[in-house]
Amino acid sequence: MVNMFELATIIIVLAAVLVLYRAVVGPFVFNRILSVNFLGTKTVVILLLVGFMYDRPDVFIDIAIVYVLINFTAVLAFLKYVESGRLD
C-alpha cells in the first residue's frame, strides 16, 4: 500500500523529470538556470518527504536547509557570472 508521502514523492520526481528536460532543451541560459533552481527546490521537498516517511524529519530538515542555502547561493553566483562575465 502506497502512503501519502510516497505518492507525493513519486509525483514530485515525475515533475522533476519535466524540469530536467527543460534544463537540457531550454532555449536561453536563463531558462536553464531557472530549471536548475526549480530542480533544487524539488530536491528539498523530496528530502523533507523522505524525512517524514522515515519518521525522522528533524534530521532531514537540517539537511534540506543547508541544501537550500547552497542552491540559492550557487544560482545567484552563476547569474552574476553570466550577466557580467566575472564574480567580483
C-alpha positions as CSV (number, residue, x, y, z in Angstrom):
1,M,0.0,0.0,0.0
2,V,1.4,3.4,-1.0
3,N,1.0,6.0,1.6
4,M,0.5,9.8,1.0
5,F,4.2,10.7,1.4
6,E,5.4,8.0,-1.1
7,L,2.7,9.1,-3.6
8,A,3.7,12.8,-3.3
9,T,7.4,11.8,-3.7
10,I,6.6,9.9,-6.9
11,I,4.6,12.9,-8.3
12,I,7.4,15.3,-7.5
13,V,10.0,13.0,-9.1
14,L,7.9,13.0,-12.3
15,A,7.7,16.8,-12.2
16,A,11.5,16.9,-11.7
17,V,11.9,14.9,-14.9
18,L,9.9,17.5,-16.8
19,V,12.1,20.3,-15.3
20,L,15.2,18.4,-16.2
21,Y,14.0,18.2,-19.8
22,R,13.5,22.0,-19.7
23,A,17.0,22.4,-18.3
24,V,18.5,20.4,-21.2
25,V,16.4,21.8,-24.0
26,G,15.8,25.4,-22.7
27,P,16.4,28.0,-25.5
28,F,18.1,30.5,-23.3
29,V,20.7,30.3,-20.5
30,F,18.3,32.0,-18.0
31,N,15.6,29.3,-18.7
32,R,18.2,26.6,-17.9
33,I,19.3,28.4,-14.7
34,L,15.7,28.7,-13.6
35,S,15.1,25.0,-14.3
36,V,18.1,24.0,-12.2
37,N,16.8,26.2,-9.4
38,F,13.4,24.5,-9.6
39,L,15.2,21.2,-9.6
40,G,17.0,22.1,-6.4
41,T,13.7,23.2,-4.8
42,K,12.1,19.9,-5.8
43,T,15.1,18.1,-4.3
44,V,14.5,19.8,-1.0
45,V,10.8,18.8,-1.0
46,I,11.8,15.2,-1.7
47,L,14.3,15.3,1.2
48,L,11.6,16.6,3.5
49,L,9.1,13.9,2.3
50,V,11.7,11.2,2.9
51,G,12.2,12.5,6.4
52,F,8.5,12.2,7.1
53,M,8.4,8.7,5.6
54,Y,11.2,7.5,7.9
55,D,9.7,9.4,10.9
56,R,12.9,11.5,11.2
57,P,12.0,14.9,9.9
58,D,14.4,16.7,12.3
59,V,17.5,15.3,10.7
60,F,16.2,15.8,7.1
61,I,15.1,19.4,7.8
62,D,18.6,20.3,8.7
63,I,20.0,18.8,5.5
64,A,17.2,20.5,3.5
65,I,18.0,23.9,4.9
66,V,21.7,23.5,4.1
67,Y,20.9,22.4,0.6
68,V,18.5,25.4,0.1
69,L,21.3,27.8,1.1
70,I,23.8,26.2,-1.2
71,N,21.4,26.1,-4.1
72,F,20.4,29.8,-3.6
73,T,24.0,30.9,-3.3
74,A,25.1,28.9,-6.4
75,V,22.2,30.3,-8.5
76,L,23.0,33.9,-7.6
77,A,26.7,33.4,-8.2
78,F,26.1,31.8,-11.6
79,L,23.6,34.5,-12.6
80,K,26.2,37.2,-11.7
81,Y,28.8,35.4,-13.7
82,V,26.5,35.1,-16.8
83,E,25.5,38.8,-16.5
84,S,28.9,40.3,-16.0
85,G,31.4,37.7,-17.0
86,R,33.2,37.7,-13.6
87,L,32.4,37.1,-10.0
88,D,33.9,40.2,-8.5
